């Protein structure tokens, strides 16, 4: 049952499987589609910095988003060019970045061995767990509760890899009216958000006016990445953690969880919502 990759950088692979229906006593061999998960090594000016397990699509966005949320680059313009090299055992993303960013990288360089479900592999001390980030400025405008529900509803229909495989997470960006403008997917929830942030930076979107919606739980690192990118709101399909809530309160990020159907639970800065009282006939 060897895997045949449909497209090495599409994120999809085909594998022969045996389907068993025990109740009916049936067995059938057929092909199934799986989400790709491969080692992705990030190199800056020839220096290897991190290796993550990721879905090998939208890797230019991943490189820019990861570099930005890790504090390696200051803007998307600090990345001069990106080459993607497929190898037998994974993918190498080679970036050429500004010399000032490279010097900073050398000063704070650490070896990361990332996993799709882990955001702290390679951290050597407690002081390295979180970045020092300023709180986001006050939000100029609030967002309606219905706009947030609409963005979450749209996210469910904008996940082609998940619809094919059931194995990926998604991160989406919506304007304050709830219109979903962009989505990125990956087997890793952190990677999906980094890809989204990279896309928004590369295309010049204003990340201070809108909201991010994610198909996963909200860990502290997801809040940290959103804050680093200037996103004022993070809406999760699943639950947040205590560290995520504390960080969201500190960094002035609106955080909501359990966003399903038309409801959700607000954990920080409820003033972000423009609530309308229900009408009574």
N, C-alpha and C positions, 0 to 999 in steps of 0.2 A: 504493500500500500504506500508506495513512494509518492511524494508530493510533486506535482507539476505546477510550476508558477505560471499563471496566466499572463501576467505582466510584472516584471521584477519590481517596478516602482509604482504599481497600481494599488498595492496593498491587498490584493486578492490572490489566492492560490487554489488549485483544484487537487483533491485527494480522493482516491477510491476508498469507499467505506462500506461496511456491512450494516444494513438496517435490519433490526430485529423487532418483530411484533410478537411478544411472548404470548399474549392472550389469543392471538389468531394462529400462532404456530408458524409464522411466516418469516423467512429470511430473504433479503434481496441485496445484491451487490450493485452499487451505483456510484456516481461521482457527486461529491459535495464541495462547496466552496468554503474556504477558511480564511480568516484574517491573517495576514502575514505578520510575524513578529521576528525581527532579526536584530543583531547587534548593529548599532549605528554609532560610528566613531566620529567625533567632532575634532577637527584640526584647525589651528589658527596659525597662519604663516609658517606652516610646517611643524608646529608644536602640537602634539597630541594632548588634549585636555580632558575629554570625557567620552565614555562609551556607555550608551543607553540602549536598552531594549525598546524598540519602537516599530511602528508600522512604516515601511519605507515609501511613503508618498508625501508630497508637499514638504520635502526635506529642506528646501530653501527657506520656507516659512519657519520651519522648526529651528534651523540654525540661527536665524535672526531673532526669533522670539526667545529662545533659550539664552542667547548671548545677552539680550537686553534685560531679561528678568534676573539673570545672574550678575548683572552689573559689569559685564565684560565690555559692552559697547554703550555709547550714549544715545545714538540715533541709528536708524537704518543706514544712513549715509556713511557710517564708520565701516561698513562692510563693502569692500571694493568689488570683489567678485567671489563666486561660489562654484566649485566643481564637485560633482557627485561621481564617485568611483565605485562601481559595483565589484565586489570580490566574492570568491567562493564562500567565505564564511561571514559575509555581512556587507555593509556599505560604509564607505568613508566619505564624509562631507568635509571638503577642504575649503577654507575661507581665507581670504586675504583681507586683513583689517588694518585700520589706521595705526601708525606706530605708537601713538600715545596710549591707545587701548591695549596694544600688545605689551607695553611696559607695565601697565597696571595688572594685566593678566599674569605676567611673570612674578610680580610681587605677591599676589594672592593666590597663586596657582595651587591647586590640590588635585589629586587624582580621584575621579569619581568612577564608581562602578554602578551605574544606575540600573534599576529594574523598573518594569512597567508599573508596579504598584508601590514603589518606594521612592520617596523624595529625599532621603537623608543618607543614602549609602555614600561612604567616603568622607563623611564629616568626622573630624578628629576630636572635637571638644564641644562642650555645651555652648561656648561663646560663638561658635560658627553656625548654630542652628538657624538663626534668623538674621536677615540683613537689617541695617539701620536705615529706616525709611522715614521721611517726613509724612505727617498726616496730610491727606488730600484736602484741598481747599473746600470751603462751603459750596454746596451744589447750587448753581444758579436757578434751577427749576426742579420741581418735583415731578414724579412719574405716577400715572394712574395705576391703580391696582389691576385694572383690566388689561393695560398694556403689558404688564409683566406676565399675566396669565396667557396672553396671546403669543408672546415670544416663546414661552415654554411649549405651548401647543405646536407652534411651527417647527421647533427643534426636532420633535419626534418624527416629523415627515422629511427632514432634511439630513438623514443619516444613511446614505446608500450602502456604506460598508456594513453598518450594523444591520440593515434590512437584509443584506445578503448572508451575513455570518452570525449575527447575534453576539459578537465578541469585542466590539469596540465602544469606546466612549466618544462623546462629542462635546465641543465647546462652540457656542454661537455668540454673535454680537448683534444686538438690536438697537435701533434708535429709541428715543424716549416715548415714541408713539407705539412701540411694540413691534415694529416691522423688522423682521430678521434679515440682516444684511449679509452675513457671512457665517460659514460653519467650517470647522475642521475636525477630523476624526483621527483616532489613534487607539491602539490597545491600552495605552497608558493615559490616565486622566490628566496627569501633569503635562504630558507631551501634547495632548490635544489642545490644551490651553496655550501652551507655548506656540504651537503652530498658528492658532488664531491670532495671538498677539503679534507674531511675526508678519502675518498677512496684513493686519491693520497698519502696522508701522510701514511696511513696504508700499502700501497703497495710499498712505497719507491720511488715514481716517482720524477724526477727532475722538480720541478715546475718553475724553472728559465729559461727553454728552451722550449717554446711552447706558446699556447694561449688558453684562455677560451672563449667559445661561449655560449651565453645565449638566451633563447627564449622570453625574456621579455624586458622591458625598463631597462635602466642602471641608477639606483639611486646612490646617494653618497655611500650608505652602500655596494652596490655591488662592487664598485670600492675599497672601504676600505677593504672588505674581500679579494678581489683579491690581493691587495697590501700586506696585512698581510700574505698571503700564498706565496708571492714571485712571483706571476704571472705577467709577463711583459706586457700582452695584454688582453683586455677584449672587446669582439665583441658582440654587442646586436642586436637583430632582430628589436627592437623598438628604441625609442628616448632616449637620455640621458637628465639629468637635468643640470642646471647651476652648482649646487654644485658638481655633479659628474665630470663635465668637469674641474672645478677648482681643485678638488682633484687629478684627473688624471694628470694634468699638474704639480702639486706640487710633487706628489709621483713618477713621471717618469713612469707612466702607459700609454701605447698606448690604446686609447679609440675610438671605432668606433660604429656607430649606423645605423639603417635602413639597416641592412645587409639582402638584399633580392635579389633573382636571382643572378646576378654576380656583383652587385654593393653595395657600402656602403659609408657612410660619415665619414670622419676622423675628430675627435674633439681635439685630443691631440697627440703630438709627432709623426708627420708624417714621421720622420726620421726612424721609425721602418720598413717602407715599402721599399721593393726593387722594385722600379718601373721600368718597361721596356717601352721604347717608342714604340708605335704601328708601325708596318711595313707598308710602303707605296709602293704599287706595281707600 
